[in-house]
Amino acid sequence: MVTQLLMEGWFTDPYGIHEARWLSAGEPTKLVRDQGVEAYDAIPSTAPERTARPIAHSVRAMNGVDLLRSGTHTLTLRQALSRAASSVLIKSRG
């Protein structure tokens, strides 16, 4: 089961304004898409009208580089924490 906090990618627009809206950490962002064209539109101040649903689409992999943002990739909590921990650069004062 994927928790809402880990939802990342293209979903149906929960506000019903656009075809799709990018969700990051389970929260709608201003990045939207209509007929394949991406744009920015402010997040409405009203509550979402519907539940965001993941949008399945075909992805042409280019050596696997683009797969992390495919919209269908989700992480378990353990994977997300591991990835976050490995990306932190620790600088020591000496």
Backbone as a ProteinNet text record, in pm:
[ID]
protein_1_A
[PRIMARY]
MVTQLLMEGWFTDPYGIHEARWLSAGEPTKLVRDQGVEAYDAIPSTAPERTARPIAHSVRAMNGVDLLRSGTHTLTLRQALSRAASSVLIKSRG
[TERTIARY]
84.1	0	87.7	57.7	134.5	61.3	132.6	69.6	64.7	-24.5	-40.6	88.5	168	290.2	391.6	382.5	480.5	431.1	309.4	256.6	334.2	389.3	467.6	438.5	403.2	381.3	254.4	215.3	96.3	-28.1	-125.2	-254.2	-363.5	-485.2	-596.7	-605	-641.9	-646.5	-758.7	-725.3	-830.2	-923.9	-883.2	-967.5	-1057.8	-1036.5	-1121.1	-1100.1	-988	-961.8	-883.6	-784.6	-695.9	-707.8	-651.3	-651.7	-565.4	-451.5	-358.6	-290.1	-251	-175.6	-67	54.1	165.7	147.2	154.7	152	292.9	332.3	462.5	439.8	488.6	467.1	318.5	235.9	92.6	16.3	85.8	21.7	20	-93	-99.3	0.2	58.7	149.4	88.1	159	109.2	137.6	214.5	245.9	125.1	73.9	-45.5	-17.3	-106.8	-90.8	-228.3	-240	-360.2	-318	-372.4	-342.3	-191.2	-119.8	23.6	109.3	47.8	121.9	126.6	249.5	267.9	270.2	214.6	210.9	202.7	204.3	186.5	52.5	-18.4	-143.2	-148.9	-172.8	-174.4	-271.1	-237.2	-324.1	-443.9	-565.5	-684.4	-689.5	-750.9	-762	-876.2	-959.2	-1069.8	-1022.5	-1099.9	-1067.3	-1085.1	-1005.6	-1021.9	-1162.9	-1214.8	-1349.3	-1353.3	-1239.4	-1237.1	-1104.1	-1099.1	-976.9	-886	-759.5	-662.6	-633.9	-635.1	-607.6	-480.7	-393.8	-271.9	-305.1	-224.9	-243.4	-137.9	-184.6	-93.8	-61.6	63.8	104.9	229	250.9	369.1	491	600.2	724.3	829.9	896.7	1006.5	1133.6	1187.1	1307	1428.4	1508.5	1634.4	1744.7	1789.3	1890.1	1844.1	1713.4	1659.3	1663.3	1721.6	1736.9	1602.2	1505.5	1377.7	1276.7	1309	1211.2	1176.1	1261.6	1231.5	1119.2	1093.6	986.6	875.3	855	758.9	614.4	589.5	452.8	393.9	456.9	408.1	502.6	612.4	711.4	672.6	663.1	637.2	740.7	768.5	867.6	801.2	857	815	878.7	830.6	887.4	1035.1	1070	1210.5	1297	1247.9	1324.2	1340	1232.2	1237.6	1336.8	1333.8	1426.4	1570.1	1590.8	1724.6	1778.2	1694.3	1736.5	1767.1	1683	1705.8	1834.8	1858.5	1979	2104.7	2099	2217.4	2245	2145.3	2166.2	2216.2	2222.7	2267.4	2419.2	2475.2	2620.1	2654.3	2733.6	2771.7	2909.7	2915.8	3044	3090.5	3212.4	3264.6	3354.7	3349.2	3436.5	3562.9	3674.7	3796.9	3898.4
-119.2	0	124.3	219	342.2	449.7	514.7	621.2	747.7	838.4	962	1043.3	1033.9	1111.5	1074.9	954.6	910.6	920.5	972.6	983.7	1092.4	1056.8	1149.1	1120.9	1222	1202.7	1270.3	1232.7	1289.7	1216.8	1294.7	1245.4	1328.5	1275.4	1357.8	1478.7	1592.3	1715.6	1705.8	1706.3	1694.8	1815.6	1924.2	2043.7	2045.4	1953.1	1943.9	2054.2	2125.8	2236.5	2188.9	2103.7	2056.1	1904.9	1850.6	1705.7	1637.3	1698.8	1637	1744.2	1702.9	1791.4	1707.7	1762.4	1691.1	1693.1	1574.2	1564	1535.9	1602.6	1583	1558.6	1445.2	1404.6	1403.9	1368.4	1357.3	1488	1598.3	1730.2	1783.4	1841.8	1900.5	2016.4	2030.6	2141.7	2230.1	2336.3	2426	2374.1	2265.4	2208.3	2129.4	2169.9	2107.5	2065.5	1982.3	1936.2	1921.5	1972.8	1959.6	1923.1	1814.4	1765.9	1756.4	1709	1688.6	1812.8	1927.9	2052.8	2086.6	2102.5	2135.3	2286.1	2329.9	2472.6	2485.8	2609	2636.6	2704.6	2663.2	2726.8	2717.9	2828.3	2833.1	2730.2	2681.5	2586.6	2664.5	2621.8	2693.1	2697.5	2801.5	2816.1	2731.6	2676	2591.4	2446.9	2369.3	2227.8	2151.1	2047	1966.1	1908.4	1900	1847.9	1696.4	1633.5	1489.6	1431.4	1300.4	1229.5	1220.4	1254.8	1245.2	1098.2	1061.6	924.1	923.2	823.5	816.8	803.7	866.8	859.2	764.6	655.4	558.4	606.5	603.4	641.3	563.6	553	480.3	570.2	510.3	582.7	517.8	595.7	545	564.8	455.6	462.6	496.6	583.7	620	584.2	461.8	410.2	415.2	419.1	417.6	551.2	654.2	782.3	846.6	831.5	899.1	821.9	705.6	623	673.1	747.3	794.8	897.5	966.7	1065.6	1019.4	890.2	837.9	857.5	892.1	909.4	780.9	669.4	542.7	487	554.8	508.1	553.5	461.9	495.8	426.8	485.4	431.1	386	283.4	249.1	350.7	358.2	451.6	421.7	295.4	256.6	304.1	286.2	330.1	481.8	552.9	699.2	750.3	692.2	735.1	700.8	584.6	544.5	638.3	671.5	761.9	900.4	948.2	1079.7	1080.9	975.1	967.9	962.9	892.2	879.8	1006.8	1096.1	1219.1	1334.5	1312.7	1418.3	1419.7	1535.7	1551	1602.3	1528	1567.8	1632.7	1755.9	1826.6	1833.7	1794.8	1801.9	1924	1981.5	2094.8	2043.9	2084.5	2030.2	2128
0	0	0	-85.2	-94	-15.8	73.3	148.8	65.2	99.6	24.9	26.5	131.6	141.6	34.5	-21.2	-118.7	-262	-284.4	-419.8	-493.8	-608.1	-688.4	-834.1	-909.3	-1051.3	-1100.5	-1222.9	-1285.2	-1236	-1192.9	-1146.2	-1210.5	-1211.4	-1257.1	-1164.3	-1219.8	-1140.4	-1037.2	-909.2	-807	-803.4	-868.8	-872.7	-995.5	-1089.1	-1206.9	-1308.7	-1300.7	-1392.2	-1514.8	-1492	-1597.9	-1611.1	-1719.6	-1737.9	-1632.7	-1600.3	-1506.4	-1422.7	-1302.7	-1214.2	-1148.9	-1138.1	-1075.7	-924.6	-863.9	-718.7	-669.5	-564.2	-502.9	-355	-305.9	-166.4	-133.2	-231.4	-209.6	-217.7	-242.3	-247.1	-390	-434.1	-567.8	-580.8	-698.9	-726.2	-834.4	-869.8	-973.9	-1114.7	-1127.5	-1258.7	-1309.2	-1425	-1482.4	-1626.1	-1681	-1819.3	-1882.9	-2005.8	-2086.6	-2228.1	-2282.5	-2417.3	-2440.8	-2338.7	-2349.5	-2331.1	-2310	-2292.5	-2143.9	-2093.6	-1952.8	-1934.2	-1821.5	-1788.3	-1636.3	-1589.8	-1447.3	-1426.5	-1322.9	-1282.5	-1130.5	-1068	-922	-864.2	-747.5	-677.7	-625.3	-657.5	-608.4	-456	-404.2	-258.4	-201.4	-288.2	-243.5	-227	-156.4	-135.6	-267.2	-287.7	-409.5	-418.9	-542.2	-566.5	-574.7	-610.1	-632.4	-587.5	-585.9	-550.4	-672.4	-654.6	-763.3	-791.8	-918.9	-961.9	-1046.4	-1027.1	-1108.3	-1256.1	-1338.6	-1483	-1538	-1597	-1659	-1799	-1833.3	-1967.5	-2005	-2134	-2179.2	-2166.4	-2128.5	-2110.5	-2198	-2278.3	-2359.6	-2279.4	-2231.4	-2148.7	-2232.3	-2179.7	-2242.6	-2143.9	-2149.9	-2058.2	-1913	-1890.7	-1756.5	-1685.3	-1745.5	-1679.7	-1649	-1738.2	-1722.3	-1637.7	-1592	-1522.8	-1383.6	-1317.6	-1183.3	-1181.9	-1291.8	-1297.6	-1390.1	-1401.8	-1498.3	-1456.6	-1332.1	-1286	-1231.8	-1257.7	-1204.5	-1099.9	-1076.8	-981.1	-840.5	-750.1	-611.3	-525.2	-412.9	-321.2	-192.8	-132.9	1.9	95	215.6	312.1	333.6	342	361.9	245	121	4	1.9	34.6	34.4	138.2	257.5	362.2	325.8	266.4	225.7	118.4	21.2	-85.8	-30.1	62	121.4	201.9	279.6	361.8	276	164	79.2	0.2	-9.6	-86.5	0.5	129.7	221.2	226.5	205	211.8	350.7	420.9	556.2	550	593.3	596.2	740.8	763.7	899.7	912.1	1027.9	1055.3	1120.9	1071.5	1126.3	1158.5
[MASK]
++++++++++++++++++++++++++++++++++++++++++++++++++++++++++++++++++++++++++++++++++++++++++++++

